[in-house]
Amino acid sequence: MMSTITVTFISVLNLLLQPIRQWLESLEIASPKLARRICTLIPASCPFEREIKVGDRTLIHIPPLCKLNPLYEQLVEIRFKALMYLADECGEDVTQFC
């Protein structure tokens, strides 16, 4: 069960991050160079997920930690916008970014 302090901290954090979220959501992709850079910087899948194996046996599975990022949804959305811009507006093959 979460304490009142934890709930308050999360509420304050969400309040502080709201302007950044709104800015990221309103960001328009209008340059192929910017779109390529975004697709390069934001990975297609979480780079932190790992499985530690010995032979065929999995000892430890480290789950993807990206969803703990409070701006995860906005970053995924920006990457998607950049991919769509490159594919639709520029006619580029985006498979290199997937």
C-alpha positions as CSV (number, residue, x, y, z in Angstrom):
1,M,0.0,0.0,0.0
2,M,1.4,3.4,-1.0
3,S,1.9,6.0,1.7
4,T,0.5,9.5,1.5
5,I,4.0,10.9,1.0
6,T,4.5,8.6,-2.0
7,V,1.2,9.6,-3.6
8,T,1.9,13.3,-3.0
9,F,5.4,12.9,-4.6
10,I,4.0,11.2,-7.6
11,S,1.3,14.0,-8.0
12,V,3.9,16.7,-7.7
13,L,6.1,15.0,-10.2
14,N,3.3,14.6,-12.7
15,L,2.4,18.3,-12.2
16,L,6.0,19.4,-12.9
17,L,6.3,17.1,-16.0
18,Q,3.0,18.2,-17.5
19,P,4.4,21.2,-19.5
20,I,7.2,19.0,-20.9
21,R,4.7,16.3,-21.9
22,Q,2.5,18.9,-23.6
23,W,5.5,20.3,-25.5
24,L,6.6,16.9,-26.6
25,E,3.1,16.0,-27.8
26,S,2.8,19.2,-29.8
27,L,6.2,18.8,-31.4
28,E,5.8,18.7,-35.2
29,I,8.4,16.9,-37.4
30,A,9.1,19.1,-40.5
31,S,12.7,18.2,-41.4
32,P,14.0,14.9,-42.6
33,K,17.3,15.5,-40.8
34,L,15.4,16.0,-37.5
35,A,13.3,12.9,-38.1
36,R,16.3,10.7,-38.8
37,R,18.0,12.0,-35.7
38,I,15.0,11.3,-33.5
39,C,14.7,7.7,-35.0
40,T,18.3,7.2,-34.2
41,L,18.3,8.6,-30.7
42,I,15.1,6.9,-29.5
43,P,15.4,3.1,-29.7
44,A,12.7,0.9,-31.2
45,S,12.7,-1.4,-28.2
46,C,13.8,-1.1,-24.6
47,P,17.6,-1.5,-24.4
48,F,17.5,-2.6,-20.8
49,E,15.6,-5.8,-21.1
50,R,18.0,-8.8,-20.7
51,E,18.0,-12.5,-20.1
52,I,21.0,-14.0,-18.4
53,K,21.4,-17.6,-19.5
54,V,23.8,-20.5,-18.7
55,G,23.5,-22.9,-21.6
56,D,19.8,-23.3,-22.4
57,R,18.6,-22.3,-18.9
58,T,17.5,-18.8,-18.1
59,L,18.9,-17.7,-14.7
60,I,17.6,-14.1,-14.6
61,H,15.2,-12.1,-16.7
62,I,15.5,-8.4,-16.3
63,P,12.2,-6.8,-17.5
64,P,12.1,-3.7,-19.7
65,L,12.6,-0.7,-17.5
66,C,11.7,2.0,-20.1
67,K,8.0,2.1,-19.0
68,L,9.3,3.5,-15.6
69,N,10.3,6.6,-17.5
70,P,7.6,9.2,-16.9
71,L,8.0,10.5,-20.5
72,Y,8.0,7.1,-22.1
73,E,4.6,7.5,-23.9
74,Q,5.6,10.9,-25.4
75,L,9.0,9.7,-26.6
76,V,7.4,6.7,-28.3
77,E,4.9,9.1,-29.9
78,I,7.6,11.4,-31.2
79,R,9.5,8.4,-32.7
80,F,6.3,7.3,-34.4
81,K,5.7,10.8,-35.8
82,A,9.3,10.9,-37.1
83,L,8.9,7.4,-38.8
84,M,5.6,8.5,-40.3
85,Y,7.1,11.7,-41.6
86,L,10.0,9.9,-43.2
87,A,7.8,7.2,-44.8
88,D,4.8,9.4,-45.9
89,E,6.3,12.8,-46.6
90,C,9.8,11.9,-47.7
91,G,9.1,8.5,-49.2
92,E,12.0,6.9,-47.4
93,D,12.4,3.3,-46.4
94,V,12.3,3.3,-42.6
95,T,13.1,-0.4,-42.0
96,Q,16.6,0.6,-41.0
97,F,15.1,2.3,-37.9
98,C,13.0,-0.7,-36.8
